[in-house]
Amino acid sequence: MAVEIKYVVVREGQEKMSFASKKDADAYDKMLDLAEVLGDWLTQSPVTFEEGQSDTLAMWLAENKDVLATVLRSGKLPEAAAAGEDEAPAEGNVTEHPGRKRTKAA
């Protein structure tokens, strides 16, 4: 029998994702915090979103915070992000991070 340690990110009593390392779980939790703040901020915008669109956009912005920061600083898309636009989106619109082992929570 093998013993396996999993770090589970839980939000509002619901399991969101589980990870093999605490570092990855903490990073995902921090990304969810950022997405929540961005979602609240987007609801204050003059743009009217359909139900769920602001949450989806907020999550996407949080997942791509490094690219967003570069665009805000320089006013230009980074070379790697501009080249990666043609790639197919990851399953479930969640960015895949190399080196992170993730499993969907039940």
C-alpha positions, 0 to 999 in steps of 0.5 A: 500500500502506497501513501500519497500526499495531496494538497487540495484547494478548497473554496466555499466548501468545494474542492477545486483542484488537488496538487502533488506539492504545497507550492503548486497548491498555494500558487493556484489558491493565490490565482483564485484569489486574484480571479475573485478580485478581478471578477469584482472589479469587472462588475464595476465596469461599464460593460455588461456581461452575461452571467458567468462571463465576468468570472470566466474573463477574470479567471483568464486574466488571473491565469495570464497575469504575467502577460497582462503585467507585461502589456500594462508595463510596455504597451506591447504583447510579449513575443511568446504570447503573440506566437502562442495565440494560434495554439489550441486552448487547454482542456477546460480553459485552464492554462497548463503549467509545466512541472505541475502535477494536477488532478481534478477534484471530485 
